């Protein structure tokens, strides 16, 4: 999947070598590993609340600038002066996404957020399944699969602004920054 979709490139291309990157909900660390390998002067920290995922991430051959910790973002964030926050296929698993993003923007001011979520409009069959009241989600744990307007609305309500986005293989990939007060 990663080789065909090449979605890791979205993250790698939006991070500068030397930036400090916090990958929240890193799973087994594939995206964090790609970022760390492409940017050897960056510090990359992946965190996930699933012990098995962190164990798998740690047991893989990792670049020296990459580490992982077992942590639930709802219990607090690791200390550090982070430049970039990665949320790759995380938000769709969260019930109160706006509250989470608000908390992150307060705790991590001036960070760039790189966000990837499944796109509802990936196929006409999704809308038909929803209309028929049949599960249309790509994962039964998903609380939402965003339409473009739902995604933009949630981002704006959270204190972030969408600076750039693209759709890729049925997913939204977005660069977001803190809203500027005028």
Protein Blocks (a to p, Z undefined) as FASTA:
>chain_A
ZZmnommmmmmmmpcehiacddehklnolmmmmmmmmmmmbccddddfbfklmmmmmmpc
cdfkbccddddfknopcedddfbdcdehklmmpfblmlmmmmmmmmmghiacddddddfk
lpfklmmmmmnopafbfbfkbmbdcdfklmmmmmmmnopacfbdcdeehiacdddddddd
ZZ
